[in-house]
Amino acid sequence: MKTTLRNLTPHPVVLHCADPFGGADHVYTIAPEGLIPRVADEAVHTSPLGRDAEDGWFSPGDNAGWGTFDDFVQECPSGYLPLVLLSTGEVTDLPAPEDGVILIVSRVLAQALPSRTDLRFPHDAVRDEQGRITGVRALARLKS
């Protein structure tokens, strides 16, 4: 049976396929179809991080390159940073599974529907000298 790849992301997916004989990668581009399925966020606002924050830090870690909460306040004088708990909401515009069709989607969408065995997402990024992603070496599926 022939397998069809459908790109349901908003950008071209550039696949770098290694040459088994050690030559240059073969590059194959899959154009986006224009249909872009989305996953809604369901947000619950929690207590904000504010000027009276107990630990005084706005940093996710000592070496994260952020700084103290006072540094944040200089950039955002209100001193108010909302914190939100997110859960996965409804998935929209995703076609039903079809035999022989693999849908290339975002990783977030694939994570929202782990039982869908027809969903793949770009994996193993190829980067240029400036660190920008120019393609991928694989399509991935989440382990169920």
N, C-alpha and C positions, 0 to 999 in steps of 0.2 A: 504494500500500500504506500502510496506517495504521501509525504508529510508536507503540509503547507505552513509557512511561518507568516503570521500577521502581526505587524507592528502597531500596537495600540498606544504607543507613547507619543508625545508631541514633537519628537525630534528623530532624525535618522539614527538607526542603530548600525554602527560600523563594527563588523566582526573581523577580527584578525585571526585567521586560521593558520596555524604553524605548518610549515612544509615538513613532511616526515623525513625528507632527505637533507634537511639542514639549510635549505635555501631561504629566501625572503618569505615573510608571511604573505599569504593570499588575503586580500582585503575584499570583503563583500558588504555592500551597504543595503539595508532594508529600509525603504522609505516609509514614513508614517502614513497611515491610511486616512487620518483626519478624525476618526472616532477615538475619543480619549475617555476611557472609563475613569471614574473618580471615587475616592473614599471620603466620606464626610467625617469630620471630627465631632465628637460629642464632648463638650468641655464643661467642667465644673470648676468654678473659681474657688480658690482656697484663700487662706489668709495671705495677704500680700507681704512681700519683703519691704519693710519701711525703715525709716530713720531709727526706730527703736529696736531694730533687729538684735536679738540676743547676742549673737557672736560678732556682729558688726562687719561681716564679710559678704561680699557679693560674688565671691569666687567659687567656682566648682572644684578647685584644687589649688594647692600651693604653687604649682608650676604651670598653671593654665594661662599665664600672661594677662590676667585680669588685674585685680587690685582690691583695695579695700572698698567698702561700701561708700566711704567718703569720696573716693575717686569717681564712683558712679554718680553721686549726687552733683558733682561739679558739671557733669555732662547732662544730667537730668535733674534740674533744680527741685522738682516736686518731691524727689526722693521716694517715689512710689514705683515699685516693680510688681506687677500682677504675677501671681503664680497660679497655674492652671493644671488640673488633672485631666488628661485626655483618655478617651476610649474610642475604639473604632465604631464609626457609625455605618450608615447605609452605603452600599456600593451601587453606583448608577452607571448606566450606559455600557455594561459589560455583556457581550453576546453569550448566548448559551453554548455549552460545549458541543463540538462537532467532531466526529471521527476523522482522524488524520490532520487536525488543525491544532497548531500550537500558537497561543496568544502571547506576544511579548508585551508585558505590562510593567508598571513600576514595582519595586520591591514592596512598598507599602501596601499596594493593592494585593499582591501575592500573599503577604502576611495576613491580610484581612480575610482571605478565603483559602486556608490551608488544605481544605478537602478538594479543591479544584486541581486536578492533575494535569490540566492543559495549560496552566499558567507558567510562564518563565520570565525572568528578569535579567537585565544585563549584569555581568559579573566579571571580575578580574580586569580592572581598568588598564588601558594603555594610555600613557601620558606623554606629552611633548616636553621640551626642555624647560618650559615655564610651569610645568606641573598641571597643565590643563588636560582634561580627559579628551582623547581623540578617538577612542574606540574601546572595545572590550575583547577579551580572549574567549569568553564563554557565555552561555546562557545558563542560568541556575534555576533550580526548583527547590523549594523548602522541603526539608525532611519531615515527614508526617509522623 
